[in-house]
Structure formats: structure tokens, C-alpha cells
Amino acid sequence: MAARSYGQYCGVTTAVELIGERWALLIVRDLLVGPRRYTDLKQGLPRI
């Protein structure tokens, strides 16, 4: 799937472009708790 690019140069648009992917927000949420290894993320989000 191709990434969307809105051609805007503001922080909000850049953030939406980065975290707009389907699972990215869930991964960011888990990383906010603290550093995680790939296997920790995989176990915490089993349907990815």
C-alpha cells in the first residue's frame, strides 16, 4: 500500500503521515510505556 503524502509542511500533517498507518498508533502506544524489544511488541499485539 502506498503511503499518503499531503504535500503540507506542518507538524500535524507530518505526524499524521507518520502514524497514519493501521498499526503504527498501537505500536507507539506500547512504546510510550518504555523501551520494548520486537518480541515484546509482537506478544503485546498478537494480531499484527
C-alpha positions in Angstrom: 0.0 0.0 0.0 1.4 3.4 -0.9 1.9 6.0 1.8 -0.2 9.1 1.6 1.5 12.4 1.1 -0.4 15.6 1.5 2.4 17.9 0.4 2.0 20.0 3.5 4.8 21.3 5.7 3.4 21.5 9.2 3.9 19.4 12.3 0.4 18.0 12.5 0.4 16.8 8.8 3.8 15.2 9.2 2.7 13.4 12.3 -0.5 12.1 10.6 1.6 10.9 7.7 4.0 9.0 10.0 1.4 7.4 12.4 -1.4 7.1 9.9 -0.6 3.5 9.2 -3.0 0.9 10.5 -0.9 -0.5 13.4 1.5 2.4 14.0 -0.6 4.1 16.7 -0.8 0.8 18.6 2.9 0.4 18.4 3.6 3.9 19.5 1.2 3.4 22.5 3.2 0.4 23.6 6.5 2.2 23.2 5.3 5.1 25.4 5.4 2.8 28.4 9.1 2.4 27.9 11.7 0.6 25.7 10.5 -2.6 24.2 12.1 -5.3 22.1 10.5 -6.6 19.0 9.3 -9.8 20.7 7.7 -7.7 23.5 5.7 -5.8 20.9 4.8 -8.9 19.0 3.5 -10.6 22.1 1.6 -7.4 23.1 0.0 -7.0 19.7 -0.6 -10.6 18.5 -2.8 -9.8 15.5 -0.2 -7.7 13.8 
